[in-house]
């Protein structure tokens, strides 16, 4: 994502709209890996 400075502020030159289908897919995958992987590691971790 590139940002350019103008008198009106910052203008985004790239990226994905979060409410588009691909944006929702990226968000879902991010949440699954951020929450799911550590949770699985905690629950299925090495037992003493």
Secondary structure by P-SEA (a helix, b strand, c coil): cbbbbcccccccccccccccaaaaaaaaaaaaaaccaaaaaaaacccc
